Each structure stands twice: as structure tokens, then as C-alpha cells.
Amino acid sequence: MRYISSLVVALLLATATLPAGGNSAGLVTDVIKLMQQRGLDTVAAAHPTEPGRFVAAMHIKGVQLLAISGRYAAPALLKEQLVKGDFRKVYLDLNAAADKQGRLFVTDSQANGLSAAPAKNAPFDISWRDMSAQVLYNNDWKSQKLTEAAYRKRFADDEAEYAALLETLKNALTGSTAAPAQ
């Protein structure tokens, strides 16, 4: 019993020092695997609970996953593109014309999930909110004029939204709406 208690305490202490989040790592792997099985480099879907909001991602093999979530002024146009399986068009339209308010864009370097503190000399992840508030997840909040608490809060928010975005894409890829464009 003492051994189990010590093990639990050790695990709790170890996880307390990990960066917040972590849900995106497994989801990125799942989404990329599903995309590859279908011969896709881009995927998109309507947001399941917010009408007029869409999510999309583009995988650059061996480099990164670029993901976006945003509202689109003419949702019928994007829905038509989804039905056609033209996910790249949806991705490009969201990048070019989505409402800036509430938009999240994530550069997941190495396509391995968000990390608040990458390994030394490793590429770092970046997020933009409303296309103006950028954070480099390089563990250097001071140079970005952020407090550590603000940096960690932004990371937790971005990680949660990114994981939800990936979950939506995973669900689309496993459902009937993910037929590749021909």
C-alpha cells in the first residue's frame, strides 16, 4: 500500500511540471493517419455546435499541421464546398475571408500537438487569435511582453480549442462527410 501511495504521489508531482494541455498530441496523430488513409493533405468540416463556424487543417508531411477555426460570412458557400469534398478551398477561404473576430489559427510545428515548452533548438508552435494576438510557444513569455500566468492561460485556452478543432475533424473523417475530392 505504501508503494502505491508513493507511486501516486510521484506521478502527481511529475504531471504538475508538464505543460498544460496535451490532448492535441493524440488527436493530431489520429487526424493525420485518417487523412493519409484517404489520400488527403487538407480536411475541413462545419463546426458541430456553432452554425456558420468551420474548421480546417492542412498537413505538410514531415513539417507541420496548419489548422484554423472561424466564422464565414457566407456559410452556404463553404457547406457546398464540403459536400463536394473540396477541403482545400474551405481551408483557403477560411484563411482569406473568415471573420477575424473569434478566429484561431495554429501552426503545429512537427504536427505533434501543441507544446508550451519545446525541447531546446526544436521548432515551436504558434497561435493567432483574431488574426492579431500572436503567441510563440517557445517558453519565452517575457520577450512577448506576457506574464508567465498569461502565457500559460493562453496556452491552455489554445490547447483546448485546438483539441476540439481536431476532434471535429477526426469525427468528420470517420463519418460520411469526409470523401476526398476528385
Secondary structure, 3 states (H helix, E strand, C coil): CHHHHHHHHHHHHHHHCCCCCCHHHHHHHHHHHHHHHCCCCEEEEECCCCCCEEEEEEEECCCEEEEEEEECCCHHHHHHHHHHCCHHHHHHHHHHHCCCCCCEEEEEECCCCCCCCCCCCCCCEEEEECCCEEEEECCCCHHHCCCHHHHHHHHHHHHHHHHHHHHHHHHHHHCCCCCCCC
